[in-house]
Amino acid sequence: MYTNSNVWVAIILAGIAGCVMTAFFANSIKGVPVMAIAGNWKKHLWSIIFAIPIPFLLGLNQFGVLIAFLWLVLAPTIASKIYFGPKDLPAMVLNAFHCGYAIAALLVYVFVTRYFVMLI
């Protein structure tokens, strides 16, 4: 699964799309400037890192999508509370931000992997 280059392209695009969607969710919920999140290359890098387990999680069982969604919401939230992000924001607000990340990352990953399969 990870030996296929299409999977890595999908992971990278999913991470970037998820980061941009997080910026839009943060802007709509708390008024955070979009470029404060979407314009930061470090946030894109961590978004890609958090997206790496998507193929493994989706392939687990019939609940793979739910497990992947929970991973993509909770892992960045926990990392934000412990190390990265604003310590003054409640975890539920960060969960709301990261719901946008999870939705965008999963949709882009599935779309890109299916699109590349159709091209081959």
C-alpha positions in Angstrom: 0.0 0.0 0.0 2.8 2.5 0.9 5.0 1.3 -2.0 2.7 2.8 -4.5 3.6 6.4 -5.4 0.0 7.3 -6.1 -0.7 6.7 -2.4 2.0 9.1 -1.4 0.7 11.8 -3.8 -2.7 11.3 -2.3 -1.4 11.6 1.3 0.5 14.8 0.5 -2.5 16.4 -1.3 -4.8 15.2 1.5 -2.6 16.8 4.1 -2.4 20.1 2.2 -6.2 20.2 1.5 -6.9 19.4 5.2 -4.7 22.2 6.4 -6.4 24.7 4.1 -9.8 23.5 5.3 -8.7 23.8 8.9 -7.8 27.4 8.1 -11.3 28.1 6.7 -13.0 26.3 9.7 -10.9 28.3 12.2 -11.8 31.5 10.3 -15.5 30.8 10.3 -15.6 29.7 14.0 -13.1 32.0 15.7 -12.1 34.6 13.2 -8.6 33.3 12.9 -6.9 34.8 9.7 -6.8 32.1 7.0 -3.2 32.8 6.1 -2.1 32.4 9.7 -2.8 28.6 9.2 -2.9 28.1 5.4 0.2 30.2 4.9 2.4 28.4 7.4 4.5 25.7 5.8 5.1 24.0 9.2 1.3 23.5 9.6 1.2 21.9 6.1 4.1 19.6 7.0 2.3 18.4 10.2 -0.9 18.0 8.3 0.8 15.7 5.9 2.4 13.8 8.7 -1.0 13.3 10.4 -2.3 12.1 7.0 0.2 9.3 6.6 -1.8 6.6 8.5 -4.9 7.2 6.3 -4.3 4.2 3.9 -3.6 1.8 6.8 -6.7 3.0 8.8 -9.0 2.9 5.8 -8.0 -0.7 5.2 -8.5 -2.0 8.7 -12.1 -3.1 8.6 -15.6 -1.9 7.8 -15.1 0.9 10.4 -12.0 2.1 8.8 -13.5 5.4 7.7 -14.7 6.2 11.2 -11.4 5.2 12.7 -9.5 7.4 10.2 -11.9 10.3 10.9 -11.3 10.0 14.6 -7.6 9.8 14.1 -7.6 12.9 11.9 -9.6 14.9 14.4 -8.2 13.7 17.7 -4.4 13.4 16.9 -4.0 17.0 15.8 -6.1 18.2 18.7 -4.1 16.3 21.2 -0.8 17.5 19.6 -2.2 21.1 19.6 -3.1 21.0 23.2 0.2 19.4 24.3 2.8 21.0 22.1 1.8 23.1 19.0 -1.3 25.2 19.4 -3.0 27.7 21.5 -3.3 26.4 25.0 -6.2 28.8 25.8 -8.6 27.3 23.3 -10.9 24.5 24.5 -10.3 21.1 23.0 -13.8 21.1 21.6 -13.1 24.2 19.5 -9.9 22.5 18.2 -12.0 19.4 17.5 -14.3 21.6 15.4 -11.3 23.0 13.5 -9.9 19.5 12.9 -13.3 18.2 11.7 -12.7 20.3 8.6 -9.2 18.8 8.3 -10.5 15.2 8.6 -13.3 15.7 6.1 -11.1 17.4 3.5 -8.2 15.0 4.0 -10.4 11.9 3.6 -12.3 13.2 0.6 -9.1 14.3 -1.2 -7.3 11.0 -0.4 -10.2 8.9 -1.7 -10.7 11.1 -4.8 -7.0 11.1 -5.7 -6.5 7.4 -5.2 -9.6 6.5 -7.2 -8.7 9.0 -9.9 -5.2 7.6 -10.3 -6.6 4.0 -10.4 -8.9 5.1 -13.3 -5.9 6.6 -15.2 -3.9 3.4 -15.1 
